[in-house]
């Protein structure tokens, strides 16, 4: 049985909302393509990211998007992270539950003495730099909560 990696609709809606906050809108066919789905394919997600980045025309768009991410955009995972008492507990939960949000990449971390090294390994090629920046910035943004 084959498996096609996907991301949640809520995360994809966050991209559309970010576009509107920046003064533009994703084309209706792209919005309609994910509006009534339970999950969004990485192929469609790539098209959405490509369009989003082209319209934004800003080299920092990944970081800006990551800063706009809210707990609700991560569905259940956001609520799990909010219920953690420590950063270590949240990181462990993130490793376990992040695939629910998106299977386009994987987080890992290691603790060395008083330092924590967090890595994100993407599994996509379309707008990889912007998407990695968004993932890492969102992680930092959510850690403030």
MARMAR-632639 format. One record per atom (N, C-alpha, C, CB): residue in one letter; x, y, z. Coordinates in pm, whole numbers, padded with zeros to 5 digits, always signed. Glycine has a CB too. Example, Ala and Ser with C-alpha at 12.3 -4.5 7.8 and 13.67 -1.06 7.14 Angstrom:
a+01319-00569+00780a+01230-00450+00780a+01320-00330+00780a+01131-00447+00905s+01285-00225+00708s+01367-00106+00714s+01290+00003+00787s+01408-00060+00572
REM end
This chain:
x+00084-00117+00000x+00000+00000+00000x+00089+00125+00000x-00096-00001+00122x+00068+00212-00095x+00148+00334-00102x+00082+00444-00020x+00167+00380-00249x+00164+00540+00019x+00117+00651+00101x+00165+00781+00039x+00166+00637+00249x+00075+00874+00023x+00111+01004-00032x+00120+01105+00081x+00008+01049-00139x+00237+01165+00104x+00250+01264+00212x+00156+01383+00191x+00395+01314+00222x+00105+01436+00301x+00009+01546+00296x+00034+01644+00409x-00135+01492+00303x-00040+01755+00404x-00042+01851+00514x-00188+01883+00546x+00038+01982+00477x-00212+01940+00664x-00348+01970+00703x-00403+02090+00627x-00356+01995+00853x-00535+02092+00618x-00602+02204+00554x-00582+02332+00635x-00752+02175+00536x-00582+02322+00767x-00566+02442+00851x-00432+02511+00825x-00577+02405+01000x-00326+02431+00808x-00195+02490+00779x-00199+02558+00641x-00084+02383+00784x-00265+02494+00546x-00277+02552+00412x-00361+02679+00416x-00338+02451+00315x-00466+02680+00497x-00547+02801+00514x-00463+02915+00572x-00668+02773+00604x-00367+02882+00656x-00280+02985+00713x-00203+03056+00603x-00182+02922+00814x-00163+02985+00500x-00093+03048+00386x-00186+03146+00317x-00041+02941+00285x-00309+03104+00294x-00407+03191+00230x-00435+03315+00315x-00537+03113+00204x-00447+03296+00446x-00469+03410+00535x-00349+03505+00535x-00497+03361+00677x-00229+03448+00533x-00108+03532+00531x-00105+03615+00403x+00019+03445+00542x-00144+03555+00292x-00148+03629+00165x-00241+03749+00177x-00193+03537+00048x-00358+03726+00233x-00455+03835+00247x-00403+03944+00339x-00587+03781+00300x-00333+03905+00446x-00275+04004+00537x-00167+04087+00468x-00217+03935+00660x-00102+04026+00369x+00003+04097+00294x-00052+04175+00175x+00107+03999+00247x-00182+04169+00155x-00245+04251+00051x-00266+04183-00083x-00164+04370+00030x-00256+04052-00088x-00287+03981-00212x-00364+03855-00178x-00158+03948-00293x-00407+03785-00279x-00488+03666-00255x-00441+03553-00346x-00637+03697-00278x-00446+03432-00293x-00418+03317-00379x-00527+03309-00485x-00409+03184-00297x-00496+03265-00606x-00598+03252-00709x-00711+03157-00665x-00535+03202-00839x-00832+03189-00705x-00949+03110-00666x-00933+02961-00695x-01072+03162-00738x-00877+02921-00811x-00863+02777-00834x-00777+02707-00729x-00803+02754-00970x-00673+02775-00678x-00590+02715-00573x-00667+02708-00441x-00460+02795-00554x-00738+02815-00409x-00818+02814-00285x-00923+02703-00290x-00886+02951-00263x-00989+02693-00404x-01093+02592-00418x-01036+02451-00417x-01172+02615-00546x-00913+02436-00462x-00852+02304-00470x-00832+02241-00334x-00719+02313-00541x-00813+02323-00230x-00793+02265-00097x-00909+02290-00001x-00667+02321-00037x-01004+02373-00042x-01110+02415+00050x-01193+02299+00105x-01201+02511-00020x-01219+02199+00024x-01309+02092+00070x-01237+01960+00090x-01422+02074-00029x-01107+01963+00107x-01031+01840+00128x-01004+01820+00276x-00900+01843+00050x-00981+01694+00313x-00941+01664+00450x-00791+01687+00468x-00978+01520+00487x-00714+01658+00365x-00568+01675+00365x-00529+01736+00230x-00493+01538+00390x-00412+01800+00227x-00364+01865+00104x-00237+01792+00061x-00337+02019+00126x-00232+01749-00064x-00114+01678-00115x+00006+01772-00117x-00141+01621-00256x+00125+01714-00107x+00246+01798-00113x+00259+01863-00250x+00371+01714-00083x+00207+01799-00353x+00212+01859-00487x+00129+01988-00490x+00160+01759-00593x+00007+01982-00440x-00077+02102-00435x-00017+02205-00340x-00221+02066-00390x+00035+02159-00227x+00100+02250-00133x+00215+02323-00201x+00150+02173-00008x+00291+02252-00284x+00401+02313-00358x+00352+02422-00453x+00478+02207-00437x+00241+02396-00522x+00182+02498-00610x+00140+02621-00530x+00061+02440-00687x+00081+02597-00415x+00036+02708-00331x+00156+02789-00282x-00045+02655-00210x+00261+02721-00237x+00380+02792-00192x+00445+02870-00306x+00481+02694-00132x+00452+02811-00423x+00513+02880-00538x+00437+03008-00569x+00516+02788-00662x+00305+02998-00575x+00222+03115-00604x+00234+03219-00493x+00075+03073-00623x+00227+03174-00368x+00238+03263-00253x+00369+03341-00258x+00227+03183-00121x+00479+03271-00280x+00611+03336-00281x+00627+03430-00400x+00722+03231-00282x+00577+03390-00515x+00586+03478-00633x+00508+03606-00609x+00533+03406-00758x+00388+03594-00556x+00306+03713-00533x+00364+03801-00424x+00164+03673-00497x+00420+03740-00321x+00478+03819-00212x+00602+03893-00260x+00514+03730-00093x+00681+03829-00345x+00802+03890-00399x+00888+03952-00288x+00765+03997-00504x+00912+03871-00183x+00987+03917-00068x+01079+03804-00023x+00892+03961+00048x+01210+03828-00017x+01302+03720+00021x+01282+03671+00165x+01444+03767+00003x+01209+03745+00246x+01186+03705+00385x+01046+03648+00408x+01208+03823+00476x+00977+03610+00300x+00838+03567+00314x+00823+03442+00401x+00779+03540+00178x+00918+03350+00397x+00911+03232+00482x+00913+03268+00629x+01026+03138+00451x+00999+03363+00663x+01009+03408+00802x+00881+03482+00842x+01132+03499+00822x+00831+03567+00753x+00708+03639+00783x+00591+03543+00804x+00676+03738+00671x+00584+03441+00720x+00477+03343+00735x+00491+03267+00868x+00476+03244+00616x+00612+03226+00900x+00637+03155+01026x+00596+03236+01146x+00783+03118+01037x+00616+03368+01140x+00576+03456+01251x+00424+03468+01262x+00638+03595+01234x+00355+03444+01152x+00209+03457+01151x+00138+03330+01198x+00161+03493+01012x+00211+03220+01209x+00150+03093+01248x+00096+03103+01391x+00253+02977+01237x-00023+03049+01408x-00086+03046+01539x-00111+02900+01578x-00219+03127+01539x-00135+02877+01704x-00155+02741+01754x-00266+02669+01676x-00190+02744+01903x-00373+02739+01646x-00485+02678+01575x-00451+02630+01436x-00596+02774+01567x-00350+02687+01373x-00309+02644+01239x-00246+02505+01240x-00213+02744+01180x-00211+02457+01359x-00148+02325+01369x-00247+02218+01414x-00030+02331+01468x-00375+02251+01412x-00479+02157+01451x-00453+02101+01590x-00489+02044+01350x-00472+01974+01606x-00455+01906+01735x-00315+01922+01790x-00487+01759+01720x-00217+01924+01703x-00077+01935+01748x-00057+02064+01826x+00019+01929+01628x-00115+02172+01780x-00104+02299+01851x-00158+02290+01993x-00175+02408+01776x-00270+02222+02008x-00329+02207+02141x-00241+02117+02230x-00471+02150+02131x-00183+02013+02171x-00093+01926+02247x+00027+02007+02296x-00046+01806+02161x+00084+02088+02208x+00201+02168+02246x+00166+02268+02356x+00257+02243+02123x+00046+02324+02349x+00005+02421+02450x-00014+02357+02587x-00125+02489+02406x-00037+02227+02590x-00062+02160+02718x+00067+02114+02786x-00153+02042+02696x+00181+02132+02722x+00309+02087+02778x+00357+02185+02886x+00416+02073+02667x+00418+02128+02990x+00467+02210+03101x+00610+02260+03080x+00460+02132+03229x+00687+02192+02997x+00827+02231+02974x+00857+02232+02826x+00923+02137+03048x+00964+02300+02790x+01007+02302+02651x+01047+02162+02607x+01124+02401+02630x+01113+02087+02694x+01155+01950+02660x+01032+01863+02630x+01237+01887+02776x+00930+01876+02711x+00807+01801+02688x+00742+01841+02556x+00708+01822+02804x+00745+01971+02526x+00688+02019+02400x+00767+01967+02281x+00686+02172+02398x+00899+01964+02291x+00981+01911+02182x+00953+01763+02159x+01130+01933+02211x+00941+01688+02266x+00909+01546+02251x+00772+01528+02185x+00910+01475+02389x+00677+01608+02225x+00544+01602+02165x+00549+01642+02019x+00446+01692+02240x+00627+01744+01987x+00640+01788+01849x+00694+01675+01762x+00732+01910+01840x+00795+01604+01809x+00853+01494+01733x+00748+01386+01707x+00974+01434+01807x+00664+01360+01807x+00562+01256+01794x+00445+01298+01706x+00511+01219+01929x+00402+01423+01719x+00277+01464+01657x+00291+01552+01533x+00197+01536+01756x+00409+01602+01502x+00422+01691+01387x+00373+01626+01256x+00567+01733+01371x+00394+01496+01236x+00343+01436+01111x+00193+01455+01091x+00374+01289+01110x+00118+01483+01197x-00025+01511+01181x-00044+01641+01103x-00095+01520+01319x+00042+01741+01128x+00032+01869+01057x+00080+01852+00913x+00115+01978+01129x+00200+01799+00897x+00254+01786+00763x+00362+01681+00756x+00308+01917+00716x+00352+01601+00653x+00451+01496+00633x+00556+01539+00532x+00383+01367+00586x+00570+01667+00514x+00667+01719+00419x+00804+01740+00479x+00619+01846+00363x+00820+01705+00605x+00948+01722+00671x+00944+01659+00809x+00984+01869+00681x+01060+01659+00873x+01068+01597+01006x+01160+01679+01096x+01119+01451+00996x+01116+01699+01219x+01196+01765+01320x+01274+01661+01399x+01108+01850+01414x+01391+01700+01447x+01467+01619+01542x+01542+01716+01632x+01566+01519+01469x+01583+01666+01748x+01661+01753+01836x+01754+01670+01922x+01570+01839+01924x+01860+01736+01968x+01956+01676+02060x+01992+01782+02164x+02084+01625+01985x+02011+01735+02286x+02052+01825+02394x+02197+01793+02428x+01960+01810+02519x+02281+01897+02428x+02422+01886+02465x+02446+01984+02580x+02516+01917+02342x+02466+01930+02699x+02485+02014+02817x+02368+02110+02831x+02618+02092+02809x+02393+02240+02818x+02286+02339+02831x+02234+02388+02697x+02335+02456+02911x+02271+02323+02589x+02228+02366+02455x+02138+02262+02391x+02350+02394+02366x+02043+02311+02316x+01952+02225+02243x+01965+02258+02094x+01803+02243+02292x+01989+02156+02015x+02002+02173+01870x+01879+02112+01804x+02134+02105+01816x+01805+02194+01732x+01683+02150+01664x+01711+02150+01514x+01560+02241+01700x+01672+02041+01449x+01690+02028+01304x+01556+02000+01238x+01792+01916+01269x+01545+02049+01117x+01426+02022+01037x+01474+01972+00901x+01334+02150+01021x+01432+01852+00863x+01472+01793+00737x+01353+01793+00642x+01528+01649+00757x+01354+01880+00541x+01241+01885+00448x+01240+01766+00353x+01244+02016+00369x+01122+01731+00305x+01107+01624+00208x+01043+01677+00080x+01024+01510+00266x+01058+01803+00053x+01000+01865-00066x+01108+01948-00133x+00876+01952-00030x+01083+01987-00256x+01183+02066-00329x+01130+02203-00368x+01227+01991-00453x+01000+02218-00382x+00942+02346-00424x+00954+02447-00311x+00795+02329-00466x+01019+02559-00337x+01035+02668-00241x+01089+02617-00107x+00901+02741-00220x+01187+02529-00116x+01242+02466+00003x+01295+02567+00104x+01352+02371-00036x+01372+02666+00059x+01429+02764+00152x+01320+02835+00230x+01515+02866+00076x+01219+02885+00160x+01112+02959+00225x+01033+02871+00322x+01018+03019+00121x+01011+02746+00284x+00934+02656+00367x+01011+02612+00492x+00892+02534+00287x+01140+02593+00477x+01222+02559+00595x+01227+02680+00689x+01366+02517+00552x+01246+02799+00632x+01245+02920+00715x+01111+02932+00788x+01272+03046+00629x+01002+02903+00719x+00870+02912+00781x+00856+02810+00893x+00760+02890+00676x+00901+02687+00871x+00890+02582+00973x+00971+02618+01098x+00937+02447+00917x+01093+02663+01078x+01179+02695+01192x+01130+02821+01264x+01323+02714+01146x+01087+02920+01189x+01035+03043+01251x+00907+03013+01328x+01009+03152+01145x+00820+02929+01271x+00697+02892+01341x+00730+02820+01471x+00609+02803+01252x+00831+02734+01468x+00872+02665+01591x+00916+02765+01697x+00985+02564+01561x+00995+02862+01657x+01039+02966+01752x+00920+03050+01799x+01145+03057+01687x+00833+03084+01706x+00714+03165+01739x+00629+03092+01842x+00630+03196+01613x+00605+02964+01818x+00518+02889+01907x+00585+02861+02042x+00477+02757+01841x+00717+02858+02044x+00787+02834+02172x+00763+02949+02269x+00938+02815+02149x+00733+03067+02218x+00704+03181+02305x+00575+03161+02381x+00696+03309+02223x+00483+03084+02327x+00354+03060+02392x+00377+02979+02516x+00256+02988+02298
REM end
